Amino acid sequence: MKSSIFSDKLDTLDKTVELIMGSDISALTRALKLGAKKIAYAIGSGGSLISAHFLAGCRSDLADHPTIVQTPMEFVLDDRDLTDCQVWLFSGRGENADAHAAAIAARTRGCSDIQIVTSNATASVFDQLPGRSYRKHILPAFEEKDGFLSTHSLIAVVAAVLQAVHNSLHRAEAAYSPLQEFANELRLRRDVSRIQEYTEAFGRIGADDTLIILADPRLKSAAIALETSLWETALCSVQLTDFRNFAHGRHVWLHKRADRTFVLALTGRQSLASWLEIERDVPESLRRHHVDYGNTGRLHQATAIIDALLIVEAIGSKGAVDPAKPGVGAFAKTIYEGTALKNTARDFTRPVRNKLKSVRRFGTSDVEWDPVSGFQSFSERLRAAVFHGLVLDYDGTVVPTHARLAPPDKQLIGEIERLLDAGLKLGFATGRGGSVGDSLRANIDDRFHSSVLVGYYNGGYLRPLDVNIEEDPPEAAPAIRTMTQWVSERNHLLKKAIKTENTLQISVTIDDSENTLQFIDELKSAPLVLSKEVRVVFSEHSVDIGLPGNSKLNVVSVLGASTSMEPSHILCVGDSGGPYGNDFELLGHPHGLSVRDVCHRQDMCWSVFDAVIDGPDALHAILRALTPVSDGIFKLDVQKLSPSDS
């Protein structure tokens, strides 16, 4: 076989393995150990996607949690939160805009455990992230530049991950290193007889043929290596699937085009029977080749990747194409260097992602608007607005939901008192009853009590803070008495039995249990709910059944009327802003800010934080950002809402 640049690179792959054997990969080992109890995302494009799949295959031996493999575009456009996840970003040189986009998205989506694997110590991908938000793993390669296909940078990752996973599983220092065996497999495969064997087996595949790769799922990284390389070099058409998915219809290809098809079966012990079952019935004239990899362990998976590169070499030799230099179009450089995805990642800030997620959940065609421009408009209005008053939800906003009976943070109370001293009018709108007033009176200075308004029972009963509603209770509503009886008959479905003496509202503690779901289903069909004599709203921990007139906006209206101010000059903050949340109305105010859940509406109920911050911490940031501009008049300094990177 005539020598090529690609063949020359394959000849020296064992040198890269030797470099990895001499490298300190303790940081990689530690990252794998610490991430074993997390869901992981492995990101890569082109040849780096092979690395991502190899990590996923190896990680299945190390962790019960799944590894989700994605391209940068899939990752950027995904909207799942990554707060408790680990992200692995693979990039040979770390210089392309798509790798940059993935790095930006990882941070925006809340990941604090970002691992970047590259062969380039000065990669520009590092510049996309604050210094302490990621760990870099620089892997040496015998040849710094791969050529068109990933070779040395790929094998560097395969070798490093292979050894790091081995180290993670074997705590004590062991004499055995899988890299010694891996390097030996590489050398054996560069023997002239082995190269000739591959050339004879795969040199029959022509440019007009279709190669169908049927692969054991644990050999996915090798199958992806083959599919990616054949696509990128245009050596032949290629299809990739597993054995049983092929049997569900794709076999028609063989019926129609058997003479232009070559099937490669990559099996393990558990998938061999599936291949033999298929092979028995396909046309006898079908060209095929079968390679078995035993138990498909990590070393088998790594070896299969080498074999994939050898197959590419063999097919290239048939068509006199050097896979390292296949020839590209004049447009290639321009589309490779495209920055559209990176721009999208920058535009998809955390507030935009949260809003878009809510829009998609709502799922109707009348919410088809651009969240990027929507957030820009909302932010501009927020910057321009002046505020005379502030209305706060309590549970989940002033205090954490999990510690809702605890007193508010002293620093947060200090900010509230600073604003009251400067003349801000303050109201609280809570789903609870007198316990909130008790907590506020115990923590806010007495001199402010008479000027603070509290809307109890989701705004159904309004009193100044200096009034104890246990001593001045509201009158009991007949509809609430009726619903109390209805709910009490279903106490067996409840996490905690309800109080029997309810006046304006019934609060039912809920969780994610089947009983709770059944109760909520039955509640939807309760006679007074259907007749709209009572209304139902949700918070993170409860469902509140109240009167139709109960509304947190009552606090906004009364606060505005008491000071002759326009209600639009009141800032409203809550946490349950979703369509059925008990802050949905409150945050539907023109200047409604959420410290957790947002809704689908364009002009209201946004979260404004780029960082992962919610609940009382987010409220504290909002209070700090409220700056007096004159007596009793405030503006929100939006710049203060973005914490600086450490």
WOPE-V523624 format. One record per backbone hydrogen bond with DSSP energy under -1.0 kcal/mol. NH is the residue of the N-H (numbers start at 1). CO is the residue of the C=O. E is the energy in kcal/mol with one decimal. If there is no record, write none. Layout:
# WOPE-V523624
{{NH & CO & E} {NH & CO & E}}
This chain:
# WOPE-V523624
{{8 & 4 & -2.3} {9 & 5 & -2.0} {10 & 6 & -2.1} {11 & 7 & -2.0} {13 & 10 & -1.2} {15 & 12 & -1.3} {17 & 13 & -1.6} {18 & 14 & -2.0} {19 & 15 & -1.8} {20 & 16 & -2.1} {21 & 17 & -2.3} {22 & 18 & -1.3} {23 & 20 & -1.6} {29 & 25 & -2.4} {30 & 26 & -2.8} {31 & 27 & -2.3} {32 & 28 & -2.1} {33 & 29 & -2.2} {34 & 30 & -2.9} {35 & 31 & -1.8} {36 & 33 & -1.2} {38 & 35 & -1.9} {40 & 66 & -2.2} {41 & 86 & -2.6} {42 & 68 & -2.5} {43 & 88 & -3.3} {44 & 70 & -1.6} {48 & 45 & -1.8} {49 & 46 & -1.2} {51 & 47 & -1.1} {52 & 48 & -2.0} {53 & 49 & -2.1} {54 & 50 & -2.3} {55 & 51 & -2.5} {56 & 52 & -2.0} {57 & 53 & -2.4} {58 & 54 & -2.5} {59 & 55 & -3.1} {60 & 56 & -1.1} {61 & 58 & -1.6} {63 & 59 & -2.6} {68 & 40 & -3.2} {70 & 42 & -2.3} {75 & 71 & -2.4} {76 & 72 & -2.9} {77 & 73 & -2.1} {82 & 109 & -2.9} {85 & 82 & -1.8} {86 & 39 & -2.3} {87 & 113 & -2.5} {88 & 41 & -3.5} {89 & 115 & -3.1} {90 & 43 & -2.8} {91 & 117 & -2.2} {100 & 96 & -1.7} {101 & 97 & -2.4} {102 & 98 & -2.1} {103 & 99 & -2.1} {104 & 100 & -2.5} {105 & 101 & -2.5} {106 & 102 & -2.3} {107 & 103 & -1.6} {108 & 104 & -2.4} {109 & 105 & -2.5} {110 & 107 & -1.8} {111 & 106 & -2.4} {115 & 87 & -3.4} {116 & 135 & -2.7} {117 & 89 & -2.9} {118 & 137 & -2.1} {119 & 92 & -2.0} {123 & 120 & -1.4} {125 & 94 & -1.7} {126 & 123 & -1.3} {128 & 125 & -1.3} {129 & 126 & -1.4} {133 & 130 & -1.9} {135 & 114 & -2.6} {137 & 116 & -2.8} {139 & 118 & -2.6} {148 & 324 & -1.6} {155 & 151 & -2.7} {156 & 152 & -2.3} {157 & 153 & -1.5} {158 & 154 & -2.6} {159 & 155 & -2.8} {160 & 156 & -2.4} {161 & 157 & -3.0} {162 & 158 & -2.3} {163 & 159 & -2.3} {164 & 160 & -2.7} {165 & 161 & -2.7} {166 & 162 & -1.6} {167 & 163 & -2.7} {168 & 164 & -2.1} {169 & 165 & -1.9} {170 & 166 & -1.8} {180 & 177 & -1.2} {182 & 178 & -2.4} {183 & 179 & -2.9} {184 & 180 & -1.7} {185 & 181 & -2.2} {186 & 182 & -2.1} {187 & 183 & -2.2} {188 & 184 & -2.5} {189 & 185 & -1.8} {190 & 187 & -1.0} {191 & 188 & -1.3} {195 & 191 & -2.4} {196 & 192 & -2.4} {197 & 193 & -1.9} {198 & 194 & -2.1} {199 & 195 & -2.3} {200 & 196 & -2.4} {201 & 197 & -2.0} {202 & 198 & -2.8} {203 & 199 & -2.0} {205 & 202 & -1.8} {209 & 206 & -1.6} {210 & 260 & -2.2} {211 & 237 & -3.1} {212 & 262 & -2.9} {213 & 239 & -3.3} {214 & 264 & -2.9} {215 & 241 & -2.0} {216 & 266 & -2.4} {219 & 216 & -2.6} {220 & 217 & -1.3} {223 & 219 & -2.2} {224 & 220 & -2.9} {225 & 221 & -2.1} {226 & 222 & -2.1} {227 & 223 & -2.7} {228 & 224 & -3.2} {229 & 225 & -2.0} {230 & 226 & -2.3} {231 & 227 & -2.3} {232 & 228 & -2.8} {233 & 229 & -1.4} {235 & 230 & -1.1} {237 & 209 & -1.8} {239 & 211 & -2.6} {241 & 213 & -2.3} {246 & 242 & -1.9} {247 & 243 & -1.5} {252 & 249 & -1.7} {253 & 250 & -1.6} {255 & 251 & -1.5} {256 & 252 & -2.2} {257 & 253 & -2.9} {260 & 257 & -1.5} {261 & 258 & -1.3} {262 & 210 & -2.5} {263 & 287 & -2.4} {264 & 212 & -2.8} {265 & 289 & -2.9} {266 & 214 & -3.0} {267 & 291 & -2.4} {269 & 294 & -3.4} {272 & 268 & -1.5} {275 & 271 & -1.6} {276 & 272 & -2.6} {277 & 273 & -2.1} {278 & 274 & -1.4} {279 & 275 & -3.3} {280 & 276 & -1.7} {281 & 278 & -1.5} {286 & 283 & -1.7} {289 & 263 & -2.1} {291 & 265 & -2.7} {293 & 267 & -2.8} {296 & 293 & -2.5} {301 & 297 & -2.6} {302 & 298 & -2.3} {303 & 299 & -2.6} {304 & 300 & -2.4} {305 & 301 & -1.3} {306 & 302 & -1.4} {307 & 303 & -2.2} {308 & 304 & -2.0} {309 & 305 & -1.8} {310 & 306 & -2.1} {311 & 307 & -2.3} {312 & 308 & -2.0} {313 & 309 & -2.2} {314 & 310 & -2.3} {315 & 311 & -2.6} {316 & 312 & -2.5} {317 & 313 & -2.0} {318 & 314 & -1.4} {319 & 315 & -1.4} {321 & 316 & -3.1} {325 & 322 & -2.5} {332 & 329 & -1.5} {335 & 331 & -2.1} {336 & 332 & -2.3} {337 & 333 & -2.1} {338 & 335 & -1.0} {343 & 339 & -2.5} {344 & 340 & -2.2} {345 & 341 & -2.5} {346 & 342 & -2.0} {347 & 343 & -2.3} {348 & 344 & -2.4} {349 & 347 & -2.3} {353 & 349 & -2.6} {354 & 350 & -2.6} {355 & 351 & -2.1} {356 & 352 & -2.8} {357 & 353 & -2.3} {358 & 354 & -1.6} {359 & 355 & -2.5} {360 & 356 & -2.5} {361 & 357 & -2.1} {362 & 358 & -2.3} {363 & 359 & -2.0} {367 & 364 & -1.4} {368 & 365 & -1.0} {369 & 367 & -1.7} {374 & 370 & -2.1} {375 & 371 & -2.2} {376 & 372 & -1.8} {377 & 373 & -2.3} {378 & 374 & -2.3} {379 & 375 & -2.9} {380 & 376 & -2.1} {381 & 377 & -2.1} {382 & 378 & -2.3} {383 & 379 & -2.4} {384 & 380 & -1.8} {385 & 381 & -1.4} {387 & 634 & -3.2} {388 & 569 & -2.8} {389 & 569 & -1.5} {390 & 425 & -2.5} {391 & 571 & -2.7} {392 & 427 & -2.6} {393 & 573 & -2.6} {396 & 399 & -2.6} {397 & 394 & -1.9} {398 & 394 & -2.5} {399 & 394 & -1.7} {404 & 401 & -1.2} {406 & 403 & -1.6} {413 & 409 & -2.3} {414 & 410 & -2.3} {415 & 411 & -1.8} {416 & 412 & -2.1} {417 & 413 & -2.6} {418 & 414 & -1.9} {419 & 415 & -2.1} {420 & 416 & -2.4} {421 & 417 & -2.4} {422 & 418 & -1.3} {423 & 420 & -1.6} {424 & 419 & -2.4} {425 & 388 & -2.3} {427 & 390 & -2.6} {428 & 453 & -2.6} {429 & 392 & -2.8} {430 & 455 & -2.5} {436 & 433 & -1.6} {438 & 434 & -2.2} {439 & 435 & -2.0} {440 & 436 & -2.6} {441 & 437 & -2.7} {442 & 438 & -1.7} {444 & 440 & -3.0} {448 & 445 & -2.1} {449 & 446 & -1.4} {451 & 448 & -1.3} {452 & 449 & -1.1} {453 & 426 & -2.1} {454 & 463 & -2.5} {455 & 428 & -3.7} {456 & 461 & -2.9} {457 & 432 & -2.5} {458 & 430 & -3.2} {460 & 456 & -1.5} {461 & 456 & -1.7} {463 & 454 & -2.4} {465 & 452 & -2.8} {467 & 464 & -1.9} {471 & 468 & -1.5} {477 & 503 & -2.6} {481 & 477 & -1.8} {482 & 478 & -2.3} {483 & 479 & -2.2} {484 & 480 & -2.3} {485 & 481 & -1.7} {486 & 482 & -1.9} {487 & 483 & -2.9} {488 & 484 & -2.5} {489 & 485 & -1.5} {490 & 487 & -2.1} {491 & 488 & -1.5} {493 & 490 & -2.2} {494 & 491 & -1.3} {506 & 545 & -2.6} {508 & 543 & -2.6} {510 & 541 & -2.2} {517 & 513 & -1.9} {518 & 514 & -2.2} {519 & 515 & -2.5} {520 & 516 & -2.6} {521 & 517 & -2.1} {522 & 518 & -2.4} {523 & 519 & -2.6} {524 & 520 & -1.8} {526 & 523 & -1.6} {530 & 526 & -2.5} {531 & 527 & -2.1} {533 & 528 & -1.8} {534 & 528 & -1.5} {535 & 546 & -2.8} {537 & 544 & -2.2} {538 & 580 & -2.4} {539 & 542 & -3.0} {543 & 508 & -2.3} {544 & 537 & -3.1} {545 & 506 & -3.0} {546 & 535 & -2.6} {550 & 547 & -1.8} {554 & 551 & -1.8} {555 & 552 & -1.0} {557 & 553 & -2.6} {558 & 554 & -2.5} {559 & 555 & -2.5} {560 & 556 & -2.2} {561 & 557 & -2.6} {562 & 558 & -2.3} {565 & 560 & -2.1} {569 & 566 & -2.5} {570 & 567 & -1.5} {571 & 389 & -2.5} {572 & 591 & -2.3} {573 & 391 & -2.4} {574 & 593 & -1.9} {577 & 575 & -1.0} {581 & 578 & -2.1} {582 & 538 & -2.7} {583 & 576 & -2.2} {584 & 581 & -1.5} {587 & 583 & -3.0} {588 & 585 & -1.1} {589 & 586 & -1.2} {592 & 589 & -1.3} {593 & 572 & -3.2} {594 & 606 & -2.5} {595 & 574 & -2.6} {597 & 575 & -2.5} {606 & 592 & -1.3} {613 & 611 & -1.4} {615 & 595 & -1.9} {617 & 614 & -1.0} {619 & 615 & -2.2} {620 & 616 & -2.8} {621 & 617 & -1.7} {622 & 618 & -2.1} {623 & 619 & -2.9} {624 & 620 & -2.3} {625 & 621 & -1.5} {627 & 635 & -3.2} {629 & 633 & -2.7} {630 & 633 & -1.4} {632 & 422 & -1.9} {633 & 630 & -2.0} {634 & 387 & -2.5} {635 & 627 & -2.4} {637 & 625 & -3.0} {638 & 636 & -1.3} {640 & 637 & -1.5} {641 & 638 & -1.8} {642 & 639 & -1.2}}
